[in-house]
Every structure is written in C-alpha cells, then in structure tokens.
Amino acid sequence: MEADTPLSDRLDDDDYPAYTMGRAAEMLGTTPGFLRAIGEARLITPLRSEGGHRRYSRYQLRIAARARELVDRGTPIEAACRIVILEDQLEEAQRINAEYRRAAREAAAGSDPGQG
C-alpha cells in the first residue's frame, strides 16, 4: 500500500498489516509465541515494519484464529496449520470450479440455436 492511500481505505483492506504482534495476540487471546509458531509453520507470513516488527492483517488474524481453535481442541500446532492450509486450498478450488461451471453454462446457453 502506498503512503498516499487514504487511511480509511487502508483500514477497510483485509490484507493491510494494521496489527502489531502484541495487539494480534491480545485479539486472539493467545501469546506472541503462538503467532511466531504459526509463522514458522508457514501458515501466515506477517509483513515487517521498517523497524523489523511483525505486522498482521485481519485476514491473517482470521487464519490464526482458526488454527487456535484446532490447537485448543488438542491438535498439534503443525497439524493445525496444515489443516488450515488444506481447508483454504479446498475453498479456493471450489470457488474456481464454481466459476468454471458458471462460464460453461453461459457458453452453452449462448451456443444454443434456440436462443436469440
């Protein structure tokens, strides 16, 4: 995001890294160590401030919250991260498939000789 982007636009952006590690941990009801661990497991990669501090977006906090739910139920953190990654990949694949199905229906409707 550019510095000249209005603050209201940045705050509405789900991917804007608005939260410090301390604030993110507080919001999730967890510790900074948990956030570091899910970062090491490559579930989320926080952006870094100019001073090198981790900054998290709302999207990343939702992902972290899902991992925390699994860990709270007894799932090891590495497994929880893998589950969340797979869930995210499945959701994206389903979205893409739905788009393909819609495009195929539209193409079929457009090529129907009874149309038009």
Disulfide bonds with the S-S distance in Angstrom:
none
